[in-house]
Amino acid sequence: MSLRAVVLAIVLGILAWGFWQSGDFTEIAAGVAIFLFGMMSLEQGFRTFTGGTLETLLEASTNRLWKSVGFGIASTTLMQSSTLVSLVTISFVSAQMIPLAAGIGVVLGTNLGTTTGAWLIAGLGLRVNISAYAMPLLVFAIVLMFQRGKMAKGAGNILLGIGFLFLGIHYMKEGFDAFQETFDLAAYSMEGMAGLLVYIGIGMLITVIMQSSHATLLVVITALAAGQVTYENGLALAIGANLGTAVTTALGGMTAHLGGKRLAVAHVVFNIVTAVVAVAFMDWIRLGVDFGGNLLGFAEDDFLLRLALFHTLFNLLGVMIFAPFTKQFASLLEHYVTFVSKRTVRPQFLHKDALKVPEVTVAAVRKEVWHLYENAFSLITHGLSLRRTVVRSEQSLSDAVARTQRIMPLDIDDDYEQRIKSLQSAIVEFISESGTSGDTPAAATEQLYELRHASQNIVLAVKDMKHLHKNLSRLGLSRNRAIRERYDEIRLLIAGLLREIEQLRQEEPGASTVLALDAYKVSVERFYRGFSARLEEAIRERRMRGAEATSLMNDAGYAYDIARLLIEAAQILLVAKEKEVRLAQSQVALSDEEIQAAVEEVSSESKGRTL
């Protein structure tokens, strides 16, 4: 029995014991389970709309930092739930509908938007109970999910996700009702830094239990009105309420893909840094509250409105700290937050014993680079929305592309970390280690250098596929026939090359291998030139807009680079092992100048036939 199975059995046993012992525990656990299921449904629903109106709206609303922040403020103000908006944004980023930097901007906005709830509670004593909407949302969701249309099912999944989020929060609140009554804030009333830290912890704990910073602020306002806590302790509780919302966001990030996990980490970091800054500059912020309160005409003893003003000021301070460095923050998260899974692909052929003999070292590295290529092959075919079995078969690729009904979602960040980067790193380290002895023959060293270059080409092709897939998912199945046909051409170019390489792998390496790949190089050059001409013609005939043509030209460039990189990698991997045969292969290979000349000759012949 594996360790994972043992851990699973222990967890299930603990849960069963908890269900037997406590009804409250059952309700809390059910709330968490429903909440997580809601997150998964929400993300699945958003993926359905990838490439449609929703993504266009999101892109327009988040393509600038100020727009992202404004989107977060407006959404949180309307929904009165910063947690829900943050969770939905995690789903957006996880589904690659908006970039990480834009998601961070939305999170900054939610922290400002949540201050509107503080003003409502302090000024009007209102609270929006979002859990009351769970049941109607679930009913509407099921009705939509029984429809045949893709968009209707997607909308149903979104409503189902939001409904289960509300329902999960509701059950968690109900389960914690017994504990809520035990919070006697007056028992912990104290002054100074100790009181500040204790009440931050209490505010955080209450928010985690009640799953609502608005509910925590209501408790704080009630305690202030009843004189249970001092004004200073109330300010600390407000800071703790902000920290508590990060716990729920982190929980939601558990089920998200890598981009969503990074945004969840960003939210937690933002809340922690904001809290630390608020504590460090508490006296200065209080001076700002006093000045602002007097300016707005608040009474000296109106601590409720002053608390709302404090909540606004310290959140605004956090946004001002992070906003100028949003892109740098996103880059740091992408670099350091990887969440490498236990499913990470491991090297199959790079064993220590292979380092003893140079020829064995080269053979092992060659096999491992092929292993890397196979993982890239799987990822790229998936990115083209084609099945590996189709590409490797004799089926018509044109028919397979034409029959495509949906563009497959692809979380390339996760796949890159687990299946590409780990192998590339292992290959580079192994090759470097092989050179430490100093007695590796020059021929072996040259081959190892070429194989490392091939592995780098494969990695770069995967990265280009990431950029290509973004527009492919948005425009690949466009109702505009001219756009759809151009993307079909791009998919066919790459799929055809992958099939060609697979077929060449089954043959003995020789001069024909090099010639076949050179012929495909000529085809790639002809494709790129012809593609540009067809785009210009479509623009002249007003069959597509300039912005769409620009996206297509960029994507044709990515396809061109992918093809060139994979051809070069295949030429290295498919060369013969014997030195004499390798020399013969290099002699028949076409140079770049010869390829360009061949393209020019074919183009001239085509024009002559046309005339």
C-alpha positions in Angstrom: 0.0 0.0 0.0 1.4 3.4 -1.0 1.9 6.3 1.4 -0.8 8.3 -0.2 -3.3 5.4 0.3 -2.3 5.2 4.0 -2.8 9.0 4.5 -6.1 8.8 2.7 -7.3 6.0 5.0 -6.2 8.0 8.1 -8.0 11.1 6.9 -11.2 9.2 6.1 -11.0 7.5 9.6 -10.6 10.9 11.4 -13.5 12.3 9.4 -15.7 9.3 10.2 -14.8 9.6 13.9 -15.6 13.4 13.8 -19.0 12.8 12.2 -19.8 10.2 14.9 -18.8 12.5 17.7 -20.2 15.9 16.7 -23.0 17.2 14.6 -21.3 20.6 14.5 -18.2 19.0 13.0 -20.3 17.3 10.4 -21.8 20.6 9.4 -18.5 22.3 9.2 -16.8 19.5 7.2 -19.8 19.4 4.8 -19.5 23.2 4.4 -15.9 22.9 3.4 -16.6 20.1 1.0 -19.5 22.0 -0.7 -17.3 25.1 -0.8 -14.5 23.3 -2.6 -16.9 21.7 -5.0 -18.3 25.1 -5.8 -14.9 26.4 -6.6 -14.4 23.5 -9.1 -17.8 24.1 -10.7 -17.1 27.8 -11.0 -13.8 27.3 -12.8 -15.3 24.7 -15.1 -18.0 27.1 -16.0 -15.6 29.9 -16.8 -13.5 27.7 -19.0 -16.6 27.1 -21.1 -16.7 30.8 -21.9 -13.0 31.0 -22.8 -12.8 32.7 -26.2 -16.2 34.3 -26.0 -17.8 37.5 -25.0 -16.9 37.1 -21.3 -13.2 37.0 -22.1 -13.5 40.0 -24.3 -15.3 41.9 -21.5 -12.7 40.8 -18.9 -9.8 41.8 -21.2 -11.4 45.2 -21.7 -12.0 45.6 -18.0 -8.5 44.4 -16.8 -6.1 45.4 -19.5 -4.8 48.3 -17.4 -3.9 48.3 -13.7 -6.4 51.1 -12.9 -9.1 49.1 -14.7 -8.3 46.0 -12.8 -8.5 47.8 -9.5 -11.7 49.5 -10.5 -13.2 46.2 -11.5 -12.4 44.8 -8.1 -13.8 47.8 -6.3 -17.1 47.8 -8.3 -17.6 44.0 -8.1 -17.0 43.9 -4.3 -19.2 47.0 -3.8 -22.1 45.4 -5.7 -21.7 41.9 -4.2 -20.7 43.0 -0.8 -18.3 40.1 -0.5 -14.5 40.6 -1.1 -14.0 36.9 -0.5 -16.4 35.8 -3.3 -14.9 38.3 -5.8 -11.4 37.1 -4.9 -12.4 33.5 -5.4 -14.1 34.2 -8.7 -10.9 36.1 -9.8 -8.8 33.0 -8.9 -11.1 31.1 -11.2 -10.5 33.6 -14.0 -6.7 33.4 -13.6 -6.8 29.6 -13.2 -8.7 29.4 -16.5 -6.2 31.7 -18.1 -8.9 34.2 -18.9 -6.9 37.1 -17.4 -3.2 37.3 -16.7 -1.8 37.0 -13.1 -0.9 40.7 -13.0 -4.5 41.7 -13.8 -5.8 39.3 -11.2 -3.5 41.0 -8.6 -5.0 44.3 -9.6 -8.5 43.0 -9.0 -7.5 41.7 -5.6 -6.2 45.1 -4.7 -9.5 46.5 -5.7 -11.5 44.0 -3.6 -9.6 45.2 -0.5 -10.7 48.7 -1.3 -14.2 47.6 -2.2 -14.7 45.8 1.1 -14.4 49.1 2.9 -17.8 50.1 1.4 -19.3 47.3 3.6 -17.6 48.9 6.6 -19.3 52.2 5.8 -22.7 50.5 5.3 -22.4 48.6 8.6 -21.1 51.6 10.5 -23.4 54.1 9.0 -26.6 52.1 8.4 -26.2 48.9 10.3 -26.8 46.8 7.2 -25.5 43.4 6.3 -26.1 41.5 3.0 -26.7 37.8 3.7 -25.4 36.2 0.5 -26.2 32.7 1.6 -29.9 33.4 1.1 -29.3 33.3 -2.6 -27.8 29.8 -2.7 -31.0 27.8 -3.3 -32.4 30.0 -6.1 -29.0 29.9 -7.8 -28.8 26.1 -7.6 -32.3 25.8 -9.1 -31.4 28.1 -12.0 -28.1 26.3 -12.5 -29.7 22.9 -12.9 -32.3 24.2 -15.3 -29.5 25.7 -17.5 -27.3 22.6 -17.2 -30.1 20.4 -18.7 -30.0 22.6 -21.9 -28.1 21.4 -24.9 -26.3 24.6 -25.7 -22.6 24.9 -24.6 -23.1 28.5 -23.3 -26.2 27.5 -21.3 -24.3 24.6 -19.7 -21.4 26.9 -18.9 -23.7 29.5 -17.3 -25.3 26.7 -15.3 -21.9 25.6 -14.0 -21.1 29.2 -13.0 -24.4 29.6 -11.1 -23.9 26.1 -9.6 -20.4 27.1 -8.4 -21.6 30.4 -6.9 -24.6 28.7 -5.3 -22.4 26.0 -3.7 -19.9 28.6 -2.5 -22.8 30.4 -0.8 -24.2 27.1 0.6 -20.8 26.0 1.8 -20.2 29.3 3.6 -23.7 29.0 5.1 -23.0 25.5 6.5 -19.7 26.5 7.9 -21.4 29.4 9.7 -24.1 27.2 11.0 -21.6 24.7 12.3 -19.7 27.4 14.1 -22.7 29.0 15.7 -22.0 27.1 18.9 -18.5 28.6 19.0 -19.5 32.1 18.1 -21.3 32.7 21.4 -18.1 32.0 23.3 -16.3 35.1 22.0 -16.6 37.5 25.0 -14.4 40.3 23.7 -14.4 42.2 27.0 -12.5 39.3 28.7 -9.5 40.1 26.5 -9.6 43.9 26.6 -6.0 45.3 27.1 -3.9 48.2 26.1 -0.6 48.6 24.3 1.1 46.4 21.7 0.1 43.2 23.4 -3.6 44.3 23.1 -3.1 45.2 19.5 -1.6 41.8 18.6 -4.2 39.8 20.6 -7.1 41.6 19.0 -5.7 41.2 15.6 -5.6 37.4 16.3 -9.1 37.5 17.6 -10.4 39.4 14.6 -8.7 37.0 12.3 -10.2 34.0 14.2 -13.7 35.4 14.1 -13.5 36.0 10.4 -12.3 32.5 9.7 -15.1 31.1 11.8 -17.8 33.3 10.5 -16.4 33.3 6.9 -17.2 37.0 6.5 -15.2 40.1 7.3 -18.5 42.0 7.1 -19.8 39.8 10.0 -16.6 40.5 11.9 -17.0 44.2 11.5 -20.6 43.9 12.7 -19.3 42.1 15.8 -16.7 44.9 16.3 -19.3 47.7 15.9 -21.7 45.9 18.3 -18.9 45.6 20.9 -17.9 49.2 20.4 -21.5 50.4 20.9 -21.8 48.2 24.0 -18.5 49.5 25.4 -17.0 45.9 25.5 -13.8 46.9 23.7 -11.8 50.1 23.4 -11.5 52.1 20.2 -7.9 50.9 19.9 -8.9 47.2 20.2 -11.6 47.8 17.6 -9.0 49.0 15.1 -7.0 45.9 15.8 -10.0 43.7 15.2 -10.5 45.4 11.8 -7.0 44.5 10.8 -7.6 40.9 11.9 -10.7 40.8 9.8 -8.7 41.6 6.7 -6.2 38.8 7.5 -9.0 36.3 8.1 -10.4 36.8 4.5 -7.0 35.6 3.2 -7.6 32.2 4.8 -10.7 31.6 2.8 -9.0 32.7 -0.4 -6.1 30.3 0.3 -8.7 27.5 0.8 -10.2 28.4 -2.6 -6.8 28.4 -4.2 -6.2 24.8 -3.2 -8.4 23.5 -6.0 -7.2 26.0 -8.6 -4.5 25.4 -11.3 -1.1 27.0 -10.9 -2.2 30.5 -11.9 -5.0 30.5 -9.4 -2.6 29.2 -6.7 -0.3 32.1 -7.4 -3.1 34.6 -7.1 -4.2 33.1 -3.8 -0.6 33.4 -2.5 -0.6 37.1 -3.8 -3.8 37.8 -1.8 -2.3 36.2 1.4 1.0 38.2 1.0 -0.9 41.4 0.3 -3.0 41.0 3.4 -0.1 40.1 5.6 2.1 43.0 4.4 -0.8 45.5 4.8 -1.5 44.3 8.3 2.2 44.6 9.2 2.4 48.1 7.8 -0.8 49.1 9.6 0.6 47.9 12.9 4.0 49.6 12.3 2.4 52.9 11.4 -0.7 52.7 13.7 -0.1 56.1 15.3 0.3 57.8 12.0 -2.8 56.2 10.6 -4.8 57.2 13.7 -3.7 60.8 13.1 -5.0 60.5 9.6 -8.3 59.1 10.9 -8.6 62.0 13.4 -7.8 64.6 10.7 -10.2 63.0 8.1 -12.9 62.5 10.7 -12.8 66.1 11.8 -12.7 67.2 8.1 -15.8 65.1 7.4 -17.6 66.4 10.5 -17.6 63.1 12.5 -18.3 63.6 16.2 -15.3 63.0 18.6 -17.0 60.0 20.1 -18.4 58.5 16.9 -16.0 55.6 16.9 -18.2 53.6 14.4 -17.6 56.0 11.5 -14.0 56.5 12.5 -13.5 52.7 12.5 -14.9 52.7 8.9 -12.5 55.5 8.0 -9.6 53.6 9.5 -10.5 50.5 7.6 -10.5 52.5 4.4 -7.2 54.3 5.1 -5.1 51.2 5.9 -6.4 49.3 2.9 -5.7 52.3 0.7 -2.2 52.3 2.1 -1.7 48.7 1.2 -2.9 49.3 -2.4 -0.6 52.3 -2.7 2.4 50.1 -1.6 1.7 47.2 -4.0 0.1 49.0 -7.1 3.4 50.4 -8.5 5.1 47.0 -8.3 2.2 44.7 -9.6 4.1 43.4 -12.6 7.3 42.8 -10.6 5.2 41.0 -7.9 3.6 38.8 -10.6 7.0 38.0 -12.0 8.3 36.9 -8.5 5.2 34.7 -8.0 5.7 33.1 -11.4 9.4 32.4 -10.6 9.1 31.2 -7.1 5.6 29.8 -6.7 5.7 26.5 -8.6 3.8 24.0 -6.5 5.7 21.1 -8.1 3.4 18.1 -7.9 4.4 14.6 -6.8 3.3 13.7 -10.4 6.3 15.6 -11.8 7.9 13.6 -14.6 11.3 12.1 -13.6 14.2 11.3 -15.9 14.1 7.7 -17.1 17.6 7.3 -18.5 20.0 9.6 -16.7 21.7 7.2 -14.3 25.0 7.7 -12.6 26.5 4.6 -14.2 25.9 6.1 -17.7 28.6 8.8 -16.9 31.4 6.2 -16.8 31.5 5.6 -20.6 31.2 8.7 -23.0 29.3 6.7 -25.6 26.8 5.5 -23.0 26.4 9.1 -21.7 25.5 10.3 -25.2 23.0 7.5 -25.7 21.4 8.1 -22.3 21.0 11.9 -23.0 19.6 11.2 -26.5 17.0 8.9 -25.0 16.1 11.5 -22.3 15.8 14.3 -24.9 13.4 12.0 -26.8 11.5 11.5 -23.5 11.3 15.3 -23.2 10.1 15.5 -26.8 7.3 13.0 -26.1 6.1 15.1 -23.2 6.2 18.2 -25.4 4.5 16.3 -28.2 1.6 15.5 -25.9 1.3 19.1 -24.7 1.5 20.6 -28.1 -1.1 18.3 -29.7 -3.4 19.0 -26.7 -2.8 22.7 -27.3 -3.8 22.2 -31.0 -7.0 20.5 -29.7 -6.0 17.3 -31.4 -5.6 13.8 -30.0 -2.2 12.2 -30.0 -3.7 9.0 -31.5 -5.0 11.0 -34.4 -1.6 12.7 -35.1 0.2 9.3 -34.9 -2.4 7.6 -37.2 -3.1 7.7 -40.9 -6.3 9.7 -40.4 -6.8 12.9 -42.3 -5.5 15.8 -40.3 -7.5 18.2 -42.4 -10.7 16.4 -41.4 -9.7 16.2 -37.7 -9.1 19.9 -37.7 -12.3 20.8 -39.5 -14.4 18.6 -37.1 -13.1 20.4 -34.0 -16.1 21.4 -31.9 -14.2 23.0 -29.0 -10.7 24.2 -28.2 -9.4 22.1 -25.3 -8.5 24.0 -22.2 -4.8 23.9 -21.4 -3.1 24.9 -18.1 0.4 25.1 -19.7 2.0 26.5 -16.5 1.2 23.3 -14.6 2.2 21.0 -17.5 5.4 23.0 -18.1 6.5 22.7 -14.5 5.6 19.0 -14.1 6.5 17.6 -17.5 9.0 19.9 -19.3 11.1 22.1 -16.9 12.0 19.2 -14.6 13.3 17.1 -17.4 15.2 20.0 -19.1 16.9 20.8 -15.8 17.9 17.2 -15.2 19.3 17.0 -18.8 21.4 20.2 -18.4 22.7 19.0 -15.0 23.6 15.6 -16.3 25.5 17.0 -19.3 27.3 19.4 -17.0 28.3 16.6 -14.7 29.6 14.5 -17.6 32.1 17.3 -18.4 33.6 17.4 -14.9 35.9 14.5 -15.5 37.8 16.2 -18.3 38.4 13.0 -20.3 35.3 13.1 -22.5 36.3 12.8 -26.2 35.7 15.8 -28.4 33.2 14.0 -30.5 31.0 13.0 -27.5 31.3 16.6 -26.1 30.0 17.9 -29.5 27.1 15.5 -29.5 26.2 16.4 -25.9 26.2 20.1 -26.8 23.9 19.5 -29.8 21.5 17.4 -27.6 21.4 20.2 -25.0 20.6 22.6 -27.8 17.8 20.2 -29.0 16.3 20.1 -25.6 16.3 23.9 -25.3 14.6 24.1 -28.7 11.9 21.7 -27.5 11.3 23.9 -24.3 11.1 27.1 -26.4 8.6 25.4 -28.7 6.4 24.6 -25.7 6.6 28.2 -24.5 5.6 29.4 -28.0 2.7 27.0 -27.8 1.5 28.8 -24.6 1.3 32.1 -26.4 -0.4 30.6 -29.5 -3.0 28.7 -27.4 -4.2 31.9 -25.8 -5.5 33.4 -29.1 -6.4 30.0 -30.5 -8.8 29.4 -27.6 -10.3 32.8 -28.2 -10.5 32.9 -32.0 -9.8 29.4 -33.2 -13.5 28.5 -33.7 -14.5 32.0 -34.7 -17.8 32.4 -36.6 -15.8 34.5 -39.1 -14.9 31.9 -41.8 -11.7 33.7 -42.8 -10.4 33.7 -39.3 -11.3 30.1 -38.7 -9.6 29.0 -41.9 -6.4 30.8 -41.0 -6.2 29.1 -37.6 -7.0 25.8 -39.2 -3.9 26.3 -41.4 -1.8 27.1 -38.4 -3.0 23.9 -36.6 -2.4 21.8 -39.7 1.2 23.1 -40.2 2.2 22.1 -36.7 0.2 18.8 -36.6 1.7 17.8 -40.0 5.2 18.4 -38.7 4.6 16.3 -35.6 3.3 13.4 -37.8 6.3 13.7 -40.1 8.7 13.5 -37.1 6.8 10.5 -35.7 7.1 8.7 -39.0 10.8 9.5 -39.4 11.4 8.0 -35.9 10.2 4.7 -37.2 12.8 4.7 -40.0 16.5 4.1 -40.0 18.4 7.4 -39.8 20.0 8.3 -43.1 20.3 11.0 -45.8 16.6 10.7 -46.5 15.8 11.8 -43.0 17.6 15.0 -43.4 16.1 15.6 -46.8 12.6 15.0 -45.5 13.0 17.6 -42.7 14.6 20.1 -45.2 11.6 19.6 -47.4 9.3 20.5 -44.5 11.5 23.6 -43.8 10.7 24.7 -47.3 7.0 24.1 -46.6 7.2 26.2 -43.5 8.8 29.1 -45.3 6.2 28.9 -48.1 3.4 28.8 -45.5 4.6 31.9 -43.7 4.9 33.9 -46.9 1.6 32.8 -48.3 -0.1 33.3 -44.9 0.9 37.0 -44.9 -0.4 37.4 -48.4 -3.8 35.8 -47.6 -4.2 38.0 -44.5 -3.6 41.2 -46.6 -6.1 40.0 -49.1 -8.7 39.3 -46.3 -8.2 42.8 -44.9 -8.5 44.4 -48.3 -11.8 42.5 -48.8 -12.9 43.5 -45.3 -13.4 39.9 -44.2 -11.6 40.6 -40.9 -10.6 43.6 -38.9 -7.0 44.9 -38.5 -6.8 43.8 -34.8 -7.8 40.2 -35.7 -5.3 40.2 -38.6 -2.6 41.3 -36.1 -3.4 38.5 -33.7 -3.3 36.0 -36.6 0.1 37.3 -37.8 1.5 37.1 -34.3 0.2 33.5 -34.0 1.6 32.6 -37.5 4.9 33.8 -36.2 4.6 31.5 -33.1 3.7 28.6 -35.4 6.7 29.4 -37.6 9.0 29.4 -34.6 7.5 26.2 -33.2 8.0 24.4 -36.5 11.6 25.7 -37.0 12.5 24.8 -33.4 11.1 21.3 -33.7 12.7 20.6 -37.1 16.1 21.6 -35.7 15.6 19.5 -32.6 14.5 16.5 -34.8 17.5 16.9 -37.1 19.8 16.6 -34.0 17.9 13.7 -32.5 17.4 11.7 -35.7 21.1 11.8 -36.9 22.9 8.5 -37.1 25.3 7.5 -34.3 28.1 6.6 -36.7 30.5 9.4 -37.5 30.7 8.6 -41.2 26.9 8.6 -41.7 26.5 11.8 -39.7 29.1 13.4 -42.0 27.1 12.3 -45.1 23.9 13.6 -43.6 25.4 17.0 -42.9 26.7 17.2 -46.5 23.2 16.6 -48.0 21.4 19.0 -45.6 20.3 22.3 -47.2 21.6 25.6 -45.9 19.3 28.5 -45.0 20.3 30.2 -48.3 19.4 27.0 -50.3 16.1 26.8 -48.5 15.3 30.4 -49.3 16.3 29.8 -52.9 14.0 26.8 -53.1 11.1 28.9 -51.7 11.8 31.6 -54.3 11.8 29.1 -57.1 8.6 27.5 -56.0 6.9 30.9 -55.7 8.1 31.9 -59.2 6.7 28.7 -60.7 3.4 29.3 -58.9 3.2 32.8 -60.3 4.1 31.6 -63.8 1.3 29.0 -63.7 -1.2 31.6 -62.5 -0.3 33.9 -65.4 
